């Protein structure tokens, strides 16, 4: 797992998630009661995160980091004092960043095999990763869990989801409706040659870095999303469509193919991308199966070199 974690950290800058908030889900999360009825005596300034579990965010689980201790409201009763001892770091590592620097890089994990809020199946494989490799002054975090013991999901890596108070905490919605998102490229570029075509399935949650992402291990191994693309064409030209099977998986949440190219005959405009999946291939409902993606001309400098 630690080796895979390194792969994800190094590749995350190459796999940006284009997030947008589902208006209906945003309304559900905005109305969530953020009250905590009882808290322990913290030893440092606490940092707050709220997990919402289930399609309608029925179950709320507070997560609070106090220095290098983690409190998880395992029974979802808003009391952080009756869940046993706080979680302490595991797999701690520290090393000098370079021979010319005394600064240290470090990482560790908070691990929780499972917890079972009343009325829900056990939530398994909770792992909150905390690290600082010198990219910025701020520490970084990545969270993974297996929702209801069945659906592996991720969150974090892109900014901080912590709040200084419960009111300021981000809400990560695991189990809420997912929206397909393009990865790596925001647009299709005419004449760009072979490119990587990628999608992820995400719920943007509420607040900073709150996006929940479906793991590539959630669908069966033989399931591959198919992207059917209707391309804009010049006036009077016949319709143009292509189909692309995303039969490769990478980086924890990326479904992709490298055999993609904008077809000859496509024009500047907007491509309509329809995502085709077998029934129940993804265990969480999708908000949509269609995306609009801009089609743009190649930059002038790239055209001049051809």
N, C-alpha and C positions, 0 to 999 in steps of 0.2 A: 504493500500500500504506500509506503513512504516513497518508493521509486516512482510510482504512478503519480503521486502528489507533486514531485519535482517536475515531471513531464507537463502536468497541468499548469503549474506556476510559470514555466518557461514558455508555454504555448498560449497562455491566456491573452497576451497582447495581440496575438495573431487571430484570435477568435472573438472579436467584439460582438456583444449581443445588442441588437437594435431593439430597444424596449419602448413600448407604448402602453398606457394604462387602459385596460378595459373599463369603460365607464360604469357598467353595472357592478363589476367586482370592486371598483374603487369606492362606490357608494356603500357597499357592504362593509368594507374595511374601515371606512371613515366613521362609521357609526359604532364601531367596537368600543366596549367599555374598557378603559385602560386602568381601572383601579387595581391596586395591589393592597390586600387587606392587612398583610403582616410581612415584615422584612427582618432579616437578621441584623445584628450590629456589624456593619461593614468596617473593614480595616483600611480601606482606601476609597477613592471616589468611584462609586459603582457606575457601570455602563449597562444599559438596558436594551433588550431585544424581545419582541413578541412574535411567537409562532402561532399562526392560525391554521388549524387542521380541519380538513373536510371540505366538501363542495361549498357550503355556506359559512365557512369559518366558525363551525359550531364549537370547536374545542380550542381554548386559548392557553398557551403554555409560555410563561415568562422565563426568560433566560437572562441572568445577570452575571457579569464578570466583576469580581472584586479583587483587584490586583491580579494574582495568578491563581485564583480560585473561581470556580464556576458553580452558580446555583441554578438548578433547573426545577421548575414547578412540575414535578413528575405526575402529580395527581390533579393538576389543572384546577386547583381550588383557590388560586390567587394568594396562597400562603407559602412563602419561601422558607419557612422555618420548620416544616414538618416533612421534609423530603429526604431525610438522612443527611449524612455529611456532604459538604460540597465536593465537587469533582476537582481533583488536582492534576497538574500536567503529567502526561506520559510521553515516552519517546523523546525526551528532551535532548537537543543537540545545540552545540555552540562551537563556532570556529572563527578564526581571524579572517577578515575580508580580503586582505592582501598583505604581502610581505612589507609594504610601506605604510601600513595603517594598523593602529592599535584597536580600531573599531571591530566589533564582533557582529557576525550574523548569527541568528538563532531561530529555532522553531521548536514547537511541541504540539501535542494534541490533547484535547479534552475528550475522553471516551466514555460512552455510556452504552452498554450492550442493548438495553431496552428499557422502556418505561410504558406504563399502560394507564392513561387517563380513563376515568370512569366512562363507560359507554362507547369506548373505542377499542379496536384491537391494539396489540402492543406495537409501539413505535420502536423500530430496531435500528441498530448500527449507527447511532448518533455519534458524529465525530466533528468537533469544532477545531479547526486548525488555526494556529496563531503563529505568525512569523514576522521577522523583519530582516530583510536581506540588503538593506541600505538603499533601496530604490527611492525612498522618501523618509521623512522624519516619522510619519505615521506607521503604526503597525498594520499588518494585513491579516485578513481572516477568510476562511472558507468553511462552509458548513455542508455536511451531507447527512442524510438519514434515509431509512427505508420506511416510507409512509405506510401505516397500517400493516407493517411486516411484509408488504407486497411490492411497493412501487419505489424504486430507488430514485432519489432526487438530490439536487444540489442548490446552493445559494451562496452569494458572496463573491469574493475575488475581485470585484470591480467597485472599489470604494469601501466605505465603512457603513455598516448597518446599525451601529450603536447609537443610542441617545443618552444624553446626560441625565434625563428624567424619563419616567414612564410616558409622559406626554410626547416627548421627542423621539421615542423609540420607533424604528422602522418596524413594519409588520410584514413578515414573509408568509405567504399563503401557500402552504403545501396541500394539494388536493383541489385547489380552485381551478377554474377553467383555464385551459392553456391556449395560447395564440401562437401559430407558427411565425417564426422570425427569420429573415435572411441573415446569414453570417458572412463575415469577411468583406463583402461588397454591398454597398447601399444601392447600386445601380448596375445595369448592364451597359457595357461600352462597345459600340460598333467596331469591328475589326480588331478586337483585343486578342484573338487567338484562343487557344485552349486555356480554360480557367477552372477554378474549383467552385462548384456550385454546392452551397451548404444551407441547411436550415437547422433550427433548434425549435423546441416547443417550450414556451415560457409563460409564466404568470408574473407580471411586473410588481405585484404586491403594492405596498404603500410606504413611501419614504425612500431614503437613499440606499442604494445597493440591495434592494429588497427583492430582486428578481429570483423566483424559483424556477429551476430548469429540470426538465425531464431527463433522466439518465439514458444513455444509449443502451443500457442493459434492461430497460423497462419493456420494450417490445421484444417479441421472440426473435431469435437470431436470424430466422429466415424472412423477417418482415423488412421491407425497404419502402420508404415513401417514394412515390412517383410524382414528379413535378411536370404537369402539362402546361405549356406556355403558349399563349396566343400573342403573337408579335404584332406591333404596329407596322404598317407597310405604307408605301407611297400611294397617293391618290390613284385609283384605277387599278392598282395591283391586286392579285388574288389574295385571299386569306392565307396566313402563314402560321403553322403551328408545329411545335416540337415536343417531344416527351423525353424525360430524363429520370432514370431509376437511380436513387441515392443508395447504392448498395455497399457503401463503406461507412465506417463509424470511427470517430476519433474524439479525443479531448473531452471525454466524459459526457458531452451533450450534443455533439455535432454529427449530423447525418449528411453525407456528401458523396459527390462523384467528381473525379478529375477529368472526365471525358465530356466536358461541356464547352460549347462555343456558340456565340451569337451567330445565327444563320445569315448567309447572304440573302438579301432581300428584305431584312428587317430595317426599319426606319426609326428616326428619332420620335419619341412619344412615350407611351406607357404600355408596358407588357402586363397582361393579366396572367398570374400564376395560380393554377389550381392544384391543390395537394390531394393526392389519391392514396388512401390507406384501406386495408381490409377492415371490415367491421370489428370493433372492439380490439384492434391492434394496439391502440394506446388506451391505457386503463383510466384515463381522465378525459372528461369532455373537452372538445375544442370549441373556441368561440367562433371560428371561421375556418374554412378550408381554402380561402382565396386571398391573394395578395396582389397589390399593384406595385410594380417596380419600374422606375424611370429607365428609359433607354436613351443614352446620350452619345454624342459624337466623341471620337477619340481626341485627346488633347492635341493642340496644334503642334507641339514639339515632337510628339510621337509620330504624327503624320509626316512631318518633314524629314524624318529619318528613314522612311520606307523607300 
